[in-house]
Each structure stands twice: as structure tokens, then as C-alpha cells.
Amino acid sequence: MNQEIFADGISAIHVTGNLVRLDLMTVQPQLKSDNGQPVVEVNRRIIMPLEGFVQSLATQQDIVRQLLEAGILKQNRVDPIEVP
């Protein structure tokens, strides 16, 4: 691996045919919107096949489960939607 990409989160997900596009965002705390909130900038996009997106979701769910079991994360009152 020779390049790292940082993102504060995903701002949007677009599905077109068999491709999934994830728009990554970063918060620009030095910039403020009209209401005083930090500005969010969409600056990268990950494009992957639908099958890879679904597999990555399963990997993320497994990591969240491990973090919950280790007590690093606490369960929210609202359970996430389970995808069969």
C-alpha cells in the first residue's frame, strides 16, 4: 500500500448498474457556513462493483460486532438495519 486517503465520512452513495460510487467527505473546520457550522468538502470518490460493496459492508459489520464485544463501542438504542 503506498497511498492513504483520509475521510471524515461518506457524504453520498450512488448506485448505477453494477457500480457503486461512494463520495468521501472531509470537514473543513477553518471554514464556516452562513450558520456558523464547519464546511464539508467532497474530495474523493471510491468506485467499486456492487459485489465488492456488499462484501465490504459485511466486513464493516464484523468489525463493529468485534468492537461492541470488546466494549470499545456501545450499542445505540436504535439497532442498525440488518441486510439479509
C-alpha positions in Angstrom: 0.0 0.0 0.0 1.5 3.3 -1.0 -1.2 5.9 -0.6 -3.6 6.6 2.3 -6.8 8.6 1.9 -8.5 10.2 4.9 -12.2 10.9 5.1 -14.4 12.1 7.9 -17.3 10.2 6.4 -19.3 9.3 3.3 -21.5 12.1 2.0 -23.4 10.1 -0.6 -23.6 6.7 -2.2 -24.7 6.3 -5.8 -25.6 3.0 -7.5 -25.5 2.9 -11.3 -26.0 -0.5 -12.8 -23.3 -2.8 -11.3 -21.2 0.0 -9.9 -21.3 1.8 -6.5 -19.8 5.2 -6.1 -19.0 6.4 -2.6 -18.4 10.1 -2.2 -15.9 10.8 0.6 -16.0 14.0 2.6 -13.8 15.9 5.0 -14.8 18.6 7.4 -13.0 21.9 6.9 -13.2 23.4 10.4 -11.3 26.5 9.4 -14.2 27.4 7.0 -17.7 28.2 8.4 -21.0 28.2 6.6 -23.5 31.0 6.9 -25.0 29.4 10.0 -21.6 29.0 11.6 -21.1 25.3 11.0 -17.9 23.8 9.6 -17.9 23.4 5.9 -17.9 19.8 4.5 -16.0 19.2 1.3 -16.5 16.2 -1.0 -13.0 15.5 -2.2 -12.6 11.8 -3.2 -14.8 9.1 -4.8 -14.4 5.3 -4.5 -16.0 3.3 -7.3 -16.4 -0.4 -6.8 -18.5 -3.3 -8.2 -21.8 -4.0 -6.4 -20.4 -7.3 -5.2 -17.4 -5.7 -3.7 -19.5 -3.1 -1.9 -21.7 -5.8 -0.4 -18.6 -7.7 0.7 -17.1 -4.6 2.3 -20.3 -4.0 4.2 -20.1 -7.5 5.7 -16.5 -6.8 6.7 -17.5 -3.5 8.4 -20.4 -5.1 10.2 -18.0 -7.8 11.5 -15.6 -5.1 12.8 -18.4 -3.2 14.5 -19.5 -6.5 16.2 -16.0 -7.1 17.4 -15.7 -3.5 18.8 -19.1 -3.9 20.6 -18.0 -7.3 22.1 -14.7 -5.7 23.3 -16.6 -2.8 24.9 -14.9 -0.2 22.7 -18.2 0.8 21.2 -21.6 0.9 23.0 -24.8 -0.2 21.3 -27.1 2.6 20.2 -30.8 2.5 21.3 -31.8 2.1 17.7 -30.4 -1.1 16.1 -28.9 -0.7 12.6 -30.9 -2.2 9.7 -29.8 -5.8 9.0 -29.5 -6.7 5.4 -30.2 -10.4 4.8 
